[in-house]
Amino acid sequence: MTTFVGIDFGTTNTALGLASDDGPGAGEVRLAALPGPDGGRVSTWRTVLYFDPDGSVAAGAPAIRRYVDAEGEGRLIQSIKSHLASASFTRTMIHGRNWTLELLVAAFLRGLRDGAGVPLGDRAVIGRPVRYWGAGDDSDDARAVARMRAALAAAGFTDVVFEFEPIAAALRYAAGLDHQELLLVADFGGGTSDFSLVRVGPGVAPGDASAILATGGLAVGGDTFDARIIDARVAPAFGRDTSYRDAFGAVTAVPAWLFARLRRWHHLSFLKDADTLRLLDRLEQGALAPERVARLVRVVKEDLGLPLHQAVERSKQRLSVEPSADLRCDELDLALAVRRSDFQGWINEELEAIDAVVTGVLARAGVGPGDVDSVFATGGSSLVPSVRQRLARRFGQDKLAGGEELTSVAWGLAARARQIFGSRGP
């Protein structure tokens, strides 16, 4: 039986779609059941890598399990996708070995291959955002694609096609249609939000470029919303806007750049270097708010970024169904209250930017909100009430559709892989 592979490699979460064309389950598109953190099976993995001091590497849920079992030993790396467009990030030292960004991504993809439970071969359709996070121009975006292609090849995927993630989500939506529609796909990822206006339904071939009327994207996603919670509630509890007494007795502000790193997984992962650790020692010794600064020191030295960001994300998710939530991280003795009304205010700038991109997509296609038949909102942040309210206000509540928020892209990528590679033969 031939298996066609679609990889939704995300900033925060990754899913693997599989499609078949013969044998049992012919025509089926499904998600790979990946090893979970508790020995079970899951449909998505956190996009993380864990490096054990002995040199071994684990990816996804097994990486998190090993990190927890190691009680702070080793090193956990998150959000590696967010570095793909960056010219400044080329490599990092982990346990005495230089790792290029391509090797880090390849290590995760090899873990994904090993966890799939079925042979994946060398062909795949890989999802990509309309523009990669941090890409200021086309050359940055091209750098991200080239790095991703090199990482895929190193992981054994040598015949690769890139597809826009919102287009893949449109394929998932269109699978159940018996009529044609003008569809706006709103794909809210961890690092980016992407929008595509496409014609879908019977008679529209997958991959038909003429069916794509317009696309647009921006570097705003779930991680950005998490960062706003960290800025407003977490950073003050870690010593932001406090001072310390230096070796000469002068009172100096705790450096603000530390808190800029705190707000992003992919920056926090790389704080554990010798210079920063020496600075943290000085801060701890002279802190005028010692309990707060102690949390900052611990989150870096004990590599507690994962439980911290999980706590932030849990509070954000809770705010999707409740007017308030507790942000609790027992590892850092942290318990904070967060209100939905405050959260909506913190992310207002991002919501305005999202609105502007949607306006641009409609303008480039030459259509108005009334011409759009449906809006398919996917990705974890599509569940944030203020995000959905903005879409409903523009297009109407009855046009909003959703479901399978974390896996619809992987499903569509696998269906696209079958359409592309199935026509080529073995």
N, C-alpha and C positions, 0 to 999 in steps of 0.2 A: 504493500500500500504506500502510495506517495503522500508525504506530509508536507504541506506548505506552511511557511513560518512567517508570522507577523510579530515584530518586536516593538512594543511601546515602552521605550527607554525614557523614563521620566526623571525630573529633578528630584521628586520626593518618592514616587512609587513607580514600579515597573511591572508590566504584565506581558505575558507571552500568549499569542493567539496561534491556534493550529487549525488547519483545514485539510480535508482529505478529498480525493476524487475517485477512489475505488475501494473495494473491500468493505468490511463492516463499517457502518456509519458513513457511507459514501455521501458526499455533499455536505457533511456536517462541518460547522465551524464551532470550535470550542476553545476554552481557556485551559492552558496547561495547569495541572494541579501541582503546585510547587511545595517543597518541604516547608512546614510552618515552624514557628518558634517552640511549640509544645509537642512536637512529634507528629502532628496532624498535617493536613494539606490546606493550602491557601491559594487564592487566585491572583494575589498581588504580593510583591516583595517591596519592602523599603529599599531604596537605591543606596545601599550602604556597603562598605567593605570593612572587615575587621582583620588587623594584622597582629598575629600572635608574636610574642618575643622570640619564639623558636623559628620564625620565618614563614610559617604557614599562613594562608589567606583564606577567608570565608566571605561569601556574599549573601545579601538578602537576609531572610529570617534566620538562617543558621549563624550568620555573622552576629546578629543581635543576641542570640542565645549564648554564643561563646563569649561575647563581650560581658554580658551579665554574669556568667559563671566565673569569669576571670577577675571580677570585682576591681575593675579599674586598670588592670595590667593590659598591656598591648595598646593598640591605637585604632580608633574608629574613625573612618572617613565617610562623609556624607555629601550629597548634592554635587557629585563630580561633573554632572552634565553642565552645571552653571559656569564651569571654567572653559568650555570648549571654544568659545569665541575670543578668549583673552590672549593677547600677544604676550602679556607679562608673565603668565603662569605657564611654565614649561615642564618643571619637575619638582619633586619634593623628596627629602630624605626620610626614610622609614626604616628604623632598626638597622641603620648602617648601609642601606641599599638605596640607590637613586631610582625613583619611579617617575617615568614620564606620565603625562596625563593620558596618553594613548594606552600605556600599559595598565594604568588604573582602570580605565573603562573596559579594556580587554579582560582584565581579571574578573570584573563583575559579570561580563557576558559569558565567560567560561563557566562561572558558577551557575548562571542561568541555564546554560546548556546542560550541565551536569544534573541540575535539579529537575529538568523537564520530564525525565522518565521515559522518553522516546528519542530515537535518533533524529537529529534536526537537519543533517546534511549541510551543504555549504551555501544554500540560497535563502534569502530572506528579504522581506519588505520591512524597512525600518521607518518609524514615524519621526517626523521633525516638525518643530514649530515653524510658523510663517517666517519668523526671524528669531535666531537663537538669542538667549538671554545674554545681555552685555554687548551685542553686536551693534556697533555704531554705524557701520556702513556695510556695503556688499562684500568688501574684502574680509571683514571680520566674520561675516556669515559663511563665506567660502572657506575660511580657516576652520570653522566649526565642522562643516561637512567633511573636509579632508581629514581632520582628526578622527571623526566618527568612522569614516570609511577605513582608515588604517587600524583602528581598534577592532572593528568588526572582522577585518582580514586576520588579525592576530588571534582572534577567537574562533577562526575557522569558517567565517561567513565571507566567501570571496566573490560571490555573485549577488550583488546587493542593489536594491532599488529604494530610493528615498521617496516618501509620500507625506504630504502635509497631514498633520494629526487631525485637524478638523474635517478634512476630506474623508479620512478613515471613519470618523464618527458619523459622517453623513451616510456612508455605506451601511452602517449598523442601523440607522434610523430607517433608511429606504428599504431594508430587507422585508419589512412588514407592510409596505404600501401596495395598494392596487390601483393607484392613480398618480399622476404627476403633481409635484408641488414645487414651489419656490421656497427653499429652505435656508434659514440662517443658522449655521452651526456656531455655537458659542462654547469654545473649549477652554475651560479655566484650569490650567495646570499649576504645578508647584512654582515654576519660575516665570511662565509666560501665560498670557491670555490671547487666544487666536480666534479670528472670526472669518468665516467663509460663507458667501452667498452662492448657493448652487441649485441647479435644477435636478431633482431626483425623481425616481419612480420608474414604472415600466416604460421601456423604450429608450431610457437613458443609460448608455453603456458605462460601466465603471471605468474611470480613467479618461473619459471623454473631456478633453480640455475645454471644449466649447460650452460645456455645462457649468463651468466655474465662471461666474460673472465677476466676482471680486473677492479679494482677501485682504486681511489686515491683522496686525498683531502688535503687542507691546510687552515690555518686560515687567509685567505686574501679574502676580499669581498668589497662590496660597501662602507661599513663604513671605511675600510682602505683607499680607494681612497679619501673619504671625509676628513679623517684625514690629508692626505698629503696637501690638499688645506688649511686646518686650520693651519698646521705647517708653510707653506710658506707664506700665505697671511693674515690670520686672527690673529694669535698669536702676530705678531709684532704690529698690531693695538690695541691689548689689553694690551700692556706693556711688552711683552717679551723683554729681553735684555735691560731693563731700570732699574733704581735704585730708592730707596726711603731712606729718612732720618729717622732712628729709634729714639726711645725715648731718647737715649743718644747722639744724634746728629751725629752718624756714618752713612756713606753712604753704603748701602747694596743692593745687587742685588735682584730684585723681584724673589722669589723662582720659579725655573724652573718647579717644580713638578705640580704647578697649571696649567701650559699649557699642561702638559701630560694628566691631567684630562679633560681639555677643548676639546681635540681632540676626545673623545669618549663619546657618549651619556650615556652609562651605567656607566661611572665614573662621569660625570658631574652631573648626577641625585643625587648623594650622597655627593656632596660638601657642602650642606647647613646644616652643623653641627656647634655646638657652637665654637669649636676651630678654624675652618676655618673662620667663620664670624668675630671672634676677630682679626685674622690675616689680613683679608681684611680691617677692620677698620684702622689698623695701616698703611697698605699700602696706603690707600686713604689719610690719614692725612699727610703722609710724601712724597708722590709721587713726583718725579722730572719730570715725564711726566704725569701730572694729568688727561688730557683728555683720554689718553689711558687706564690708570689704572681704571678710572671711568667706562669704558665699562666692564672690568673684574669684578668689584664689582657688577655692575648692573646685569650681566648675571647670577650671583649666587643668589644675594639677591632677585631679582625680578623673578627668575625662568624662564629666557628667553632662555634656551637651545633649546627649540623647534623651535622658529622662527629663531634662529641662524643657527641651523643645516638644517632647511628647506631652508634657503637662500643658504647655501653651496651646498645642493643637487640640487637646481634649477640651480645654475651656472654650476655644473657638467653635468647635463642633457642638458643644452644649448650648452655646448662644444661638445656634440655628433653630433650637426648639424651646428654649427657655429665655426669659428676660434677663437672667443673671446666671453667673456660673462661678464656681470656685476654681482658682488656679492653684493646684496643690502639687508640690514636688517634695516628697518626704526626704529624699536623699540630701536636699539642701535646706531642710527645715523652712520651707517656703509655703505660705498659705495666703493667697490674695483673692479679693473679690473683684469680679469683672462684670460690668453691666452692658447689655446689648446696646442701649442708647449711647453709651460712651464709645463703644467699639465702632458703631456706625459713623460717629463723628471723626474718629481717628483715621478711618479709611476713606473719608469723603474725597480727598484729593485723587486717590486711585480710582474711585468710582467715576469721577468726572473725566479722567483720562480714558477709561474704558468707554464711556459714552461718546467721547470724541472719535475714537477709532471706529465704533459702530456707525457713527454719522458718516465718516469717510468711506467706509465700505459701501453703504447705501448710495452715496453720491457717485462713486466711481462706477457703480452698476447702473445708475440712472433710474433707480426705483425709490419709492417711498415706503414707510412702514406698512401702509395699507396693502401694498402689493405682495408682501411676504405672507405666505400661507402658514408657516410654522417656524418656531424657534426651538432648536434642539440644544438644550444646555447640558453640558457634560463636564466632568472633572469635579474634584471635591469642593472647590469654592463656588460651584454653581448652586450649592445648597445654602449659601449665606443669604439670609433673608433680604438684605439691602441690595444684593446683586440681582436677585430674582425680581425684586420690586422695580428696579430700574428697567429691566427688560419688559416687565408687564406694563409699566407706565407707557412705554413707547409703542409696543406691539399689541398689547391686550393680553389679559391673563389667560384667555381661552386658547391662545396660540402657543403657549409655553408647553414644551414636552421635555421629559427627562427619563432617568432610569439608567442603571448600570453605569453610574457616574465615573467609576474608576476603571472600567473594563471595556467600554464601548469602542475606544480607539484600537485596542489590541484585536478585538473581534474584526473590525473593519480592515485592519492591516492584513490579517490572515486571509480574509476574503479577497483582498486585492492581490495577495501573493498567488492565490490559486488562479486568478484571472490572468496574471502576467505570466507566471511560470508554467501554468497548465497548457498555455498555447504553444510553448516552446518544446514540450515533450520532455522526456527524462534527461 
